[in-house]
Amino acid sequence: MALALIFSGQGAQKVGMGKTLCESSASARELYDQAGQILGWDLKKISQEGPETELTQTKVCQPALFVHGLAVLAALQEKGKLPEVKFAMGLSLGEVTALTAAGVFDFVTGLKVVAERGRLMQQACEKTTGGMAAIIGEERAKVYELCKEFDIEAANFNAPGQIIVSGEKSKIAAAVAAAKDRGVKKVMALSVAGAYHSRLMEPARVEFAAYMAGVTFNRPKFTVFSNTTAQVVSEPDQIRTALIQQVVSSVLWEDCMRHCAAAGATEFWECGPGGVLAGMARRTEKSWIVKSFAEFNDLPA
């Protein structure tokens, strides 16, 4: 087996995440406790007990998903159920989780990076009026046409026929209203705090770049694909540039998955709540073997 680890992005979070991991795995519990000390607030409590309104805040859910993904990994290792890993990648913030799993950062550094990323992105959301919408069942060319006409951007290419657009709320609303007249089969506005992966995140990108200048990067222990290009990133400076640019760039998730499979991945293990990435994988290629691990009971016996 050539194993690829895949890590969740924002939107996968749900109250209760990590509960059985902490109850049943000393390694997972240790990560949650360490995270609380580093962040200065009780990540474990908010993850497991909510309230949902707090967990869904960008500055909270990004570190929550980061810790959860690595807690799943720690529990797999503790049980002796983690085969040799060949590849890793993550959706949006999950890319930081993947890089940490690959040894580019240690846990403390990765957590600080993702916490700062979440803080800056939430700040950018609060200073702008952004929105996002999902376009279902369309080719990329038609989505690009719609983006050009309404001055919005393609934020996520998740799977064939599942594309997310992002931009100023009024422009997203206009695009949603006009989509049917343009022959778009299905489009729906999303309930989000801002316009992620668009130019409205530029203030966050600038400040994140300044922060990342002081962060030390190692070469990854296994092959990691970047959201921004769907290509392999291995040199520290290349990884830094990709992570900074990712804040305002399209997430080429479908391409990442296809390139990883083409590079030899035979099985994908999703470390994160909800099975969101497994669903996207099934839409992309039904023959792929994808397993989702969210809690301790999901882990191989």
WOQUI-V531291 format. One record per residue. RES is the residue in one letter. PSI is psi as a letter, one per 40 degrees, with the letter a starting at -180 (* if undefined). BURIAL is # if it has 9 or more other C-alpha atoms within 8 Angstrom, else .. Layout:
RES_PSI_BURIAL / RES_PSI_BURIAL
This chain:
M_h_. / A_h_# / L_h_# / A_h_# / L_h_# / I_h_# / F_h_# / S_i_# / G_i_# / Q_h_# / G_d_. / A_e_# / Q_i_# / K_i_# / V_h_# / G_e_# / M_h_# / G_e_# / K_d_# / T_d_# / L_d_# / C_d_# / E_d_. / S_e_. / S_h_# / A_d_# / S_d_# / A_d_# / R_d_# / E_d_. / L_d_# / Y_d_# / D_d_# / Q_d_. / A_d_# / G_d_# / Q_d_. / I_d_. / L_d_# / G_e_. / W_i_. / D_g_. / L_d_# / K_d_# / K_d_. / I_d_# / S_d_# / Q_d_# / E_e_. / G_a_# / P_i_. / E_d_. / T_d_. / E_d_# / L_d_# / T_e_# / Q_h_# / T_d_# / K_e_# / V_d_# / C_d_# / Q_d_# / P_d_# / A_d_# / L_d_# / F_d_# / V_d_# / H_d_# / G_d_# / L_d_# / A_d_# / V_d_# / L_d_# / A_d_# / A_d_# / L_d_# / Q_d_# / E_d_# / K_e_. / G_f_. / K_e_. / L_h_# / P_i_. / E_h_. / V_h_# / K_d_# / F_i_# / A_i_# / M_i_# / G_i_# / L_h_# / S_b_# / L_d_# / G_e_# / E_d_# / V_d_# / T_d_# / A_d_# / L_d_# / T_d_# / A_d_# / A_e_# / G_e_# / V_d_# / F_i_# / D_i_. / F_d_. / V_d_# / T_d_# / G_d_# / L_d_# / K_d_# / V_d_# / V_d_# / A_d_# / E_d_# / R_d_# / G_d_# / R_d_# / L_d_# / M_d_# / Q_d_# / Q_d_# / A_d_# / C_d_# / E_d_# / K_e_. / T_i_# / T_g_# / G_i_# / G_i_# / M_i_# / A_i_# / A_h_# / I_h_# / I_h_# / G_e_# / E_i_# / E_i_. / R_d_. / A_d_. / K_d_# / V_d_# / Y_d_# / E_d_. / L_d_# / C_d_# / K_d_# / E_d_. / F_e_# / D_f_. / I_a_# / E_i_# / A_h_# / A_d_# / N_h_# / F_g_# / N_d_# / A_i_# / P_h_# / G_e_# / Q_g_# / I_h_# / I_h_# / V_i_# / S_i_# / G_a_# / E_i_# / K_d_# / S_d_. / K_d_# / I_d_# / A_d_# / A_d_# / A_d_# / V_d_# / A_d_. / A_e_. / A_d_# / K_d_# / D_d_. / R_e_. / G_e_. / V_h_# / K_d_# / K_h_. / V_h_# / M_h_. / A_i_# / L_i_. / S_g_. / V_i_. / A_e_# / G_a_# / A_g_# / Y_i_# / H_f_# / S_i_# / R_e_. / L_e_# / M_e_# / E_d_# / P_d_. / A_d_# / R_d_# / V_d_. / E_d_# / F_d_# / A_d_# / A_d_. / Y_d_. / M_e_# / A_d_. / G_e_. / V_h_. / T_h_. / F_i_# / N_i_. / R_i_# / P_i_# / K_d_. / F_i_# / T_h_# / V_h_# / F_h_# / S_h_# / N_d_# / T_d_# / T_e_. / A_e_# / Q_i_# / V_h_. / V_h_# / S_d_# / E_h_. / P_d_# / D_d_. / Q_d_# / I_d_# / R_d_# / T_d_. / A_d_# / L_d_# / I_d_# / Q_d_# / Q_d_# / V_d_# / V_e_# / S_i_# / S_i_# / V_h_# / L_g_# / W_d_# / E_d_# / D_d_# / C_d_# / M_d_# / R_d_. / H_d_# / C_d_# / A_d_# / A_d_. / A_e_. / G_e_. / A_h_# / T_e_# / E_h_# / F_h_# / W_h_# / E_h_# / C_g_# / G_i_# / P_i_# / G_e_. / G_f_# / V_d_# / L_d_# / A_d_# / G_d_. / M_d_# / A_d_# / R_d_# / R_d_# / T_d_# / E_h_. / K_d_. / S_e_. / W_i_# / I_h_. / V_h_# / K_i_# / S_h_# / F_h_# / A_d_# / E_i_# / F_d_# / N_e_. / D_e_. / L_i_. / P_i_. / A_*_.
